[in-house]
Amino acid sequence: MVFLMGIANFAMHRAVLASGHPILAQIGWLYRSLGGRFSLIVEFALLLGTMLLVASGGGWWAWGYGLYTGMNAFSAWLILTGKV
């Protein structure tokens, strides 16, 4: 389940990066470093860390990642629909 949430997070993240929304300019170095790929590396690190923690018995980390995914979905919706 965590892996599927990770796929959704990557898809939302990539869609926001591709949107060219003006808010991206405000996050500066995170967006510009490595052509915007640094933020995807951070996304991967969060997914990998969560999967390792869940695999070692920390099931509540999955709930935290689920909350993170929900916040990402809401943020992506706001940005992609122009509400922000």
C-alpha positions as CSV (number, residue, x, y, z in Angstrom):
1,M,0.0,0.0,0.0
2,V,2.9,2.4,0.8
3,F,4.4,1.7,-2.6
4,L,1.1,2.6,-4.3
5,M,0.9,5.8,-2.3
6,G,4.5,6.5,-3.4
7,I,3.6,6.1,-7.1
8,A,0.7,8.5,-6.5
9,N,3.0,11.0,-4.8
10,F,5.5,10.8,-7.7
11,A,2.8,11.4,-10.2
12,M,1.4,14.4,-8.4
13,H,4.8,15.8,-7.8
14,R,5.8,15.5,-11.4
15,A,2.5,17.1,-12.6
16,V,3.1,20.1,-10.3
17,L,6.7,20.4,-11.6
18,A,5.5,20.2,-15.2
19,S,2.7,22.8,-14.6
20,G,5.3,25.7,-14.4
21,H,3.2,27.3,-11.7
22,P,4.6,30.6,-10.4
23,I,4.7,29.2,-6.8
24,L,7.6,27.0,-7.9
25,A,9.8,30.0,-8.2
26,Q,9.2,30.8,-4.6
27,I,10.8,27.5,-3.3
28,G,14.0,28.5,-5.0
29,W,17.0,26.1,-4.6
30,L,14.8,23.0,-4.1
31,Y,13.1,23.5,-7.4
32,R,16.1,24.8,-9.4
33,S,18.7,22.3,-8.2
34,L,19.3,19.5,-10.7
35,G,16.6,20.9,-12.9
36,G,13.9,20.2,-10.4
37,R,15.0,16.7,-9.9
38,F,16.3,17.3,-6.4
39,S,12.8,17.5,-5.0
40,L,12.1,14.1,-6.7
41,I,15.1,12.7,-5.0
42,V,13.7,13.9,-1.6
43,E,10.4,12.3,-2.6
44,F,12.2,9.0,-3.3
45,A,14.1,9.2,0.0
46,L,10.8,9.6,1.9
47,L,9.2,6.7,0.2
48,L,12.3,4.4,0.7
49,G,12.6,5.4,4.4
50,T,8.9,4.8,5.0
51,M,9.0,1.4,3.3
52,L,12.0,0.3,5.3
53,L,10.4,1.5,8.6
54,V,7.1,-0.3,7.8
55,A,9.0,-3.5,6.8
56,S,10.9,-3.5,10.1
57,G,7.6,-3.4,12.1
58,G,6.7,0.2,12.4
59,G,3.3,0.0,10.8
60,W,2.2,3.4,12.1
61,W,4.7,4.9,9.6
62,A,2.3,3.8,6.9
63,W,-0.4,6.0,8.5
64,G,1.9,8.9,8.6
65,Y,2.8,8.4,4.9
66,G,-0.9,8.2,4.1
67,L,-1.4,11.5,5.8
68,Y,1.5,12.9,3.8
69,T,0.0,11.6,0.6
70,G,-3.4,13.2,1.5
71,M,-1.7,16.6,2.0
72,N,0.2,16.2,-1.3
73,A,-3.0,15.4,-3.1
74,F,-4.7,18.4,-1.6
75,S,-1.8,20.7,-2.4
76,A,-1.5,19.4,-6.0
77,W,-5.2,19.9,-6.5
78,L,-4.9,23.5,-5.3
79,I,-1.9,24.2,-7.6
80,L,-3.1,22.4,-10.7
81,T,-6.6,23.9,-10.6
82,G,-5.3,27.4,-10.1
83,K,-6.8,27.9,-6.7
84,V,-3.5,29.0,-5.3
